[in-house]
Amino acid sequence: MTLTSIAEACALHVFCKQTKEYLNKLKMGALAELAGDEKNGEGSRTFVFTNEGHTLGNALKTIIARYPEVDFCGYTIPHPTEQKLHFRIQSRRDRAIDILKRGLEDLEGLCDHTIVTFEKEMAEFNAMKVENT
């Protein structure tokens, strides 16, 4: 394992922990929705994530866009100086909030696997480093 791969794994580890925090916020109803979607029905919503950017947006979009019930999924960063991510989901079959929750849960599962794998590899790396000194 190189120093670069360790740094990348650490960054991914932090990202995974942040994803779990967003899922908890969603469960508590603390995630904002952009106004104006009410007339489009429950299947179309734009959610606002604060202090987030392309890392969460792209990972979540990649997961949710693969669901067969999703007609459209995408995100924008409205302005580079604002720490906001607008995340749009459109579906004619399911509620957008349910799709977002499922996407975050699937991302959380992926993150859980990543965290376990990371911690196992770090333990092996540290044990090997101790053996070689």
N, C-alpha and C positions, 0 to 999 in steps of 0.2 A: 504494500500500500504506500503510495507516494504522499508527500506533503500536500500536493494539490488535491488529490482525491480525498484526503482527510478533511481538508477545508471545505470541499464541496459537500461531503457527507455531513459535516457539522451544520452547514447552511441548510441543507435539506432537513436535518433533524429539527432545527429551529422552526422552519416553515411548517413541518408536521404538527408541532405543538401549537402553533398559532391557528392552524386549521381546526384543531379540536376546540379551541376557545370560541371560534365563530359558530361552530355547531351548538355549543352551549348557549351562546347569545341568541341564536335562532330559536332554540327550545324555550327560551324565556321571553320570546317575542320582542327582543330588543333590536331587530334588524329593520332599518328604515326602507320604505318603498317610495318610489318617485310618484308624485301626484299626477293624476290624469289618466291612469290606467283603468279606473273603475268601470268605465263605459265599455271596455273591451272584454269584460267577463273575467272569471277567476283564472283562466288559462294564460293570460298575458299580464306580465308584471315586469317592472324594472326595479331591482333591489339596489340599495346604496350601501356599499362597504366603505367604511372610513379607514384611513391609514393603510390602504392596500393598493396594489398596483398589478402589473402584468403577471407576476408570479402566481398569485392566487387566481386571477382572471383566466389565464390560459389553462392552468391545471383543471379548474372547475369546468370551463367551457369544453375542454377535451373529453371529460367524463360525461357531462350532461348531453352534449350534442349527439352522442351515440345511442341515446335512448330512443326507441322507435316511436314513442308517443310525442316526442319533441319536434315541432315544426321549425323552430328557429331558436338558436341560442348564441349569444354574443355578448361582448362587453366593450366598454369605452372608458377611457380616462378623459373626462371632460376638459380638463386644463392641466398642464404640467405643474403648475404651482399649487393646485389643490390636491390633497391627499384623499381623493375619492375614486371609487371604482363603481361604475354603473353597470349592472349585470342584468341582461334582458333574457327572459324565457317566454316563448310562445308555444302553446299547445291547445289543440281543439278538444282533447280528451280529458286531460287531468289538470288539477289546479297547479299553478306555477309554484306556489309556496311548497307544495308537496314534492314537486320535482326538485326544487332547490334543496330541500331537506334530504331527499334521497341522494342527491349529488354530493352534498357535504358528508353524509354518512359513508358513501362509497369512497370518497377522498380520505376520510378519517381511517377507514379500514386499510387503505393503501399506505397511509402514514403510519398506522400501528405496525404494519409489517416492516416498513422501512426503519422505524425506530428500533424494533427488536433485532433486525438484521444489522443495523449500525452498531448497536451496543455489543452484540456478539462479536462482530469483526474487530471492534476497538479492543475488547477484552483479549482476543487472540493476538492482535497486534502488540498490545502492551506486554503480554506474556512472552511473546517471541523476542521483544526488545530486551526484556529482563534476562532471558536466557543467553542472549548474545553479548551481554556486558560482563 
